[in-house]
Amino acid sequence: MACKKCEKGKKILDRGLYRTGEFLHRVAERFQESQCSFHWDDEGKEVTPAHIFKRMLLRNRRFSKSWILTEKKASALLVGCMDYRFSLQDVFGDTRHLYDFIRVPGVVLSDEVREGILLSVKGHGVSVVIVIEHTDWCAMQETSKSEEASSYPLLSKAIGEQDANWNKLISVPYLKEKIDEGKLLIVRGELEKITGRYKVKEVAYKGEDDWDIGEDK
C-alpha cells in the first residue's frame, strides 16, 4: 500500500516539476521578448548583417558552455513553415528538444520534404508526424497568388498541389505500412493565428486508441 502511495506521489511530483519547467521556459521567453531591441543594439551603432551575425556568434559561445547533446530519441516530427513568428517547439511544448523538425515555406509537401519525413520515421523511429499549416496567414500562400509568384515558381506550384501531395505522403509504401499497423500517426492541421491552437483537418492512423482531446481542452 505504501509503495502505491509513493508511486502516486512521485508521479504528481514529476508532473509538477515538468509543468514548472515549462512555465519557467515561457517566462524566460517573455523576458527576452520585452528586451528584443537589446538583442541587436550596441551603443547606437548601425545594425548591419555582420553586426547581427556577430551577436549571434556571441550567444552561441554562451550557449556552448552548457551544451549537452541529448541521447534521447525523437518521438515526433513537426513539419511547419519557415515563418519566424512562431516556434514549432513552443506550439507543442517541446522544451526538452525531443522532436525532429522540417521547416519549409508554405509547408509544401514536395518530393524532398516527403523523403525527409520518411527519413525521420525510418531512420529516427518517430511515430507521430504533424504537418502544421497556417493557410489564412501564410506569406507564401499570398505570394503564390500574386505577381511575385514568378520569382518562386517551384514553391508556388507546390502550394497549389498540397492536397495531392498529402495523399502522396500517406501513400508512401513504408509510411502506409506503419500507418496500417497502428505504429504511425500522420496528421495535417491548421495553426490558428489568434489562439495558437492546432486544429486537426486530416489524420492517417489505424490504431485502436483515441487521440482526440475534445474541443474544450
C-alpha positions in Angstrom: 0.0 0.0 0.0 2.8 2.4 1.0 4.6 1.6 -2.3 1.5 2.6 -4.3 1.2 5.8 -2.4 4.9 6.5 -3.0 4.5 5.8 -6.7 1.4 8.1 -7.0 3.3 10.8 -5.1 6.3 10.5 -7.5 4.0 10.9 -10.5 2.5 14.0 -9.0 5.9 15.4 -8.2 7.2 14.6 -11.7 4.2 16.2 -13.3 4.7 19.3 -11.1 8.3 19.6 -11.9 7.6 19.3 -15.7 4.9 22.0 -15.5 7.2 24.2 -13.5 10.0 23.8 -16.1 7.5 24.6 -18.9 6.3 27.7 -17.0 9.9 29.0 -16.4 10.7 28.4 -20.1 7.8 30.7 -21.1 8.8 33.3 -18.5 12.3 33.4 -19.9 10.9 33.9 -23.4 8.7 36.8 -22.2 11.7 38.5 -20.5 13.7 38.3 -23.8 10.8 39.4 -25.9 10.4 42.6 -23.8 14.0 43.4 -24.5 14.1 42.5 -28.1 15.9 45.7 -29.2 18.7 44.9 -26.8 19.4 41.8 -28.8 20.7 43.8 -31.7 21.6 47.3 -30.5 25.1 48.0 -29.5 25.8 51.6 -28.2 23.9 53.2 -31.1 25.9 51.6 -33.9 24.3 50.8 -37.2 22.8 47.3 -37.3 24.5 45.6 -40.2 24.4 41.9 -41.3 27.9 41.5 -39.8 26.7 43.0 -36.5 23.8 40.7 -36.3 25.9 37.6 -37.1 28.5 38.7 -34.5 25.9 39.0 -31.8 24.5 35.6 -32.8 28.0 34.1 -32.5 28.5 35.6 -29.1 25.2 34.0 -28.0 26.4 30.7 -29.4 29.5 30.8 -27.3 27.5 31.3 -24.2 25.2 28.5 -25.2 28.1 26.2 -25.9 29.2 26.4 -22.3 26.2 24.4 -21.2 26.0 22.3 -24.3 24.7 18.7 -23.8 23.9 16.5 -26.8 20.8 14.5 -25.9 20.9 10.8 -26.1 17.1 10.5 -26.2 15.3 9.6 -29.3 12.9 11.8 -31.1 9.2 10.9 -30.5 7.6 13.1 -33.2 8.4 15.1 -36.3 6.9 18.6 -36.8 6.6 19.9 -40.4 6.0 23.6 -40.5 6.6 26.9 -42.3 9.8 28.9 -42.1 7.7 31.7 -40.6 9.7 33.3 -37.8 6.6 34.4 -36.0 6.1 31.2 -34.2 8.4 28.4 -32.8 7.5 24.8 -33.7 8.9 23.8 -30.4 6.6 26.0 -28.5 3.5 25.0 -30.4 3.6 21.5 -29.0 5.5 22.2 -25.8 8.9 20.7 -26.8 11.0 22.4 -24.1 13.3 19.3 -24.0 14.1 19.1 -27.7 12.6 15.7 -28.3 11.1 16.4 -31.7 12.5 16.4 -35.2 11.8 19.4 -37.4 11.4 20.2 -41.0 10.7 23.9 -41.9 9.9 24.9 -45.5 8.0 27.9 -46.9 4.3 27.3 -47.2 4.7 23.9 -45.5 4.8 22.4 -49.0 4.9 18.6 -49.0 7.3 18.4 -52.0 9.2 15.3 -53.1 12.2 16.3 -50.9 10.0 17.0 -47.9 8.3 13.7 -48.2 11.7 12.0 -48.3 12.7 13.9 -45.2 9.6 12.7 -43.4 10.4 9.1 -44.5 14.0 9.6 -43.1 12.6 10.8 -39.7 10.2 7.8 -39.4 12.6 5.2 -40.8 15.9 6.5 -39.5 14.9 8.2 -36.2 12.0 6.0 -35.4 9.4 8.7 -34.8 5.8 7.5 -34.5 4.0 10.8 -35.0 4.2 13.3 -37.9 2.4 16.6 -37.5 2.0 18.9 -40.5 1.4 22.4 -39.3 -0.2 24.6 -41.9 -1.4 28.2 -41.4 -3.1 28.9 -44.6 -5.0 32.1 -43.6 -1.9 34.0 -42.5 0.9 32.3 -44.6 3.0 34.8 -46.5 3.9 32.2 -49.1 0.2 31.5 -49.7 -0.3 35.1 -50.6 2.8 35.3 -52.7 1.8 32.3 -54.7 -1.4 34.2 -55.8 0.4 37.5 -56.6 2.7 38.8 -59.4 5.7 37.7 -57.3 4.8 34.1 -57.8 7.0 34.0 -60.9 10.0 34.6 -58.6 9.2 31.4 -56.7 7.8 29.0 -59.4 8.6 25.7 -57.6 7.1 26.8 -54.2 4.1 28.4 -55.8 3.4 25.3 -57.8 3.8 23.0 -54.8 1.4 25.1 -52.7 -1.3 24.6 -55.4 -0.7 20.8 -55.1 -0.8 20.5 -51.3 -3.9 18.2 -51.2 -2.4 15.9 -53.9 1.0 15.9 -52.1 -0.7 15.0 -48.8 -2.2 11.9 -50.5 1.2 11.1 -51.9 2.7 11.4 -48.4 0.3 8.9 -46.7 0.7 6.6 -49.7 4.5 6.2 -49.4 4.8 2.4 -49.0 6.9 2.3 -45.8 4.7 5.0 -44.2 1.5 3.4 -45.3 2.7 0.1 -43.8 3.4 1.7 -40.4 0.0 3.5 -40.5 -1.9 0.3 -41.2 0.0 -1.4 -38.4 -1.1 1.3 -36.0 2.6 2.3 -35.4 2.5 5.7 -37.1 0.1 8.6 -36.9 0.3 11.3 -39.5 -1.9 14.4 -39.1 -2.5 17.5 -41.1 -3.9 20.6 -39.5 -4.1 24.4 -39.1 -2.4 26.6 -36.5 -4.9 29.4 -35.6 -3.3 32.9 -35.6 -5.4 34.3 -32.8 -5.5 31.4 -30.3 -2.3 29.4 -31.3 -4.5 26.2 -31.2 -3.8 23.4 -33.6 -7.0 22.3 -35.4 -6.8 18.8 -36.9 -8.0 18.5 -40.5 -7.0 15.0 -41.6 -5.5 12.0 -39.8 -3.9 8.9 -41.2 -3.9 6.3 -38.4 -5.2 2.8 -38.0 -4.6 2.3 -34.3 -7.4 1.4 -31.9 -6.7 4.1 -29.3 -8.3 7.6 -29.4 -6.1 10.7 -29.9 -8.9 13.3 -29.6 -8.8 15.5 -26.5 -12.1 17.4 -27.3 -12.6 21.0 -28.3 -12.9 22.2 -24.7 -9.3 21.4 -23.7 
